[in-house]
Amino acid sequence: SLSALGLRDLRSMGARLQVRCAAYRAGEEVRIALCSGATAELPMKDLEDAANLFLWQPKAAAMQWATKALALESRKDDP
């Protein structure tokens, strides 16, 4: 649920929850990203490419994701 993820404020906006998950073995690196809105529409490859490019710079990866998300065809009419 949205409230379990700490996103209860999005309920009034009619937010849809879409969870994508992956399994990892113990000892492997783990990276977690909580995406919503346009960023959630990005393909997993775009998320992984930016995260790998900016391995120790999470804000830079997030900026890359946001830039790509705003350029999506489905978002061209957004304000």
C-alpha positions as CSV (number, residue, x, y, z in Angstrom):
1,S,0.0,0.0,0.0
2,L,1.0,3.6,-0.4
3,S,0.9,4.2,3.3
4,A,3.3,1.3,3.9
5,L,5.8,3.0,1.6
6,G,5.4,6.3,3.4
7,L,3.5,7.8,0.5
8,R,0.1,8.3,2.1
9,D,0.0,11.9,1.0
10,L,-0.4,10.7,-2.6
11,R,-3.7,9.0,-1.9
12,S,-5.7,12.1,-2.5
13,M,-4.1,12.5,-5.9
14,G,-5.3,9.0,-7.0
15,A,-1.8,7.6,-7.2
16,R,-1.4,4.1,-8.5
17,L,1.2,1.9,-6.9
18,Q,3.4,-0.1,-9.2
19,V,6.1,-2.2,-7.5
20,R,9.0,-3.6,-9.4
21,C,11.4,-5.8,-7.5
22,A,14.5,-7.9,-7.9
23,A,16.1,-10.6,-5.9
24,Y,19.7,-10.5,-4.7
25,R,22.1,-12.9,-3.0
26,A,23.8,-12.1,0.2
27,G,27.0,-10.2,-0.3
28,E,25.9,-8.4,-3.5
29,E,25.5,-4.7,-3.8
30,V,22.0,-3.4,-3.3
31,R,20.6,-0.2,-4.6
32,I,17.1,1.0,-3.9
33,A,15.2,3.7,-5.7
34,L,11.7,4.8,-5.0
35,C,10.3,6.2,-8.2
36,S,6.9,7.9,-8.7
37,G,5.2,10.0,-11.3
38,A,7.1,10.3,-14.6
39,T,10.2,8.6,-13.2
40,A,8.2,5.4,-12.6
41,E,7.5,5.3,-16.3
42,L,11.2,4.9,-17.2
43,P,12.4,1.5,-18.4
44,M,14.6,-0.4,-15.9
45,K,17.5,-0.1,-18.3
46,D,17.5,3.8,-18.1
47,L,17.4,3.6,-14.3
48,E,20.3,1.1,-14.2
49,D,22.4,3.0,-16.7
50,A,22.3,6.3,-14.8
51,A,22.8,4.5,-11.4
52,N,25.9,2.8,-12.8
53,L,27.3,6.0,-14.3
54,F,26.8,7.9,-11.0
55,L,27.6,5.0,-8.7
56,W,28.6,7.1,-5.6
57,Q,26.5,10.2,-6.6
58,P,22.8,9.4,-5.9
59,K,21.6,13.0,-6.5
60,A,23.3,13.0,-9.9
61,A,21.6,9.7,-10.8
62,A,18.2,11.2,-9.7
63,M,18.7,14.3,-11.8
64,Q,19.5,12.1,-14.8
65,W,16.3,10.1,-14.2
66,A,14.2,13.2,-13.8
67,T,15.6,14.7,-17.0
68,K,14.9,11.5,-19.0
69,A,11.4,11.2,-17.4
70,L,10.4,14.7,-18.4
71,A,11.5,14.0,-22.0
72,L,9.1,11.0,-22.3
73,E,6.5,11.3,-25.0
74,S,3.7,10.7,-22.4
75,R,4.9,13.7,-20.4
76,K,5.2,16.3,-23.2
77,D,1.9,18.0,-22.1
78,D,3.0,18.3,-18.4
79,P,3.3,21.9,-17.1
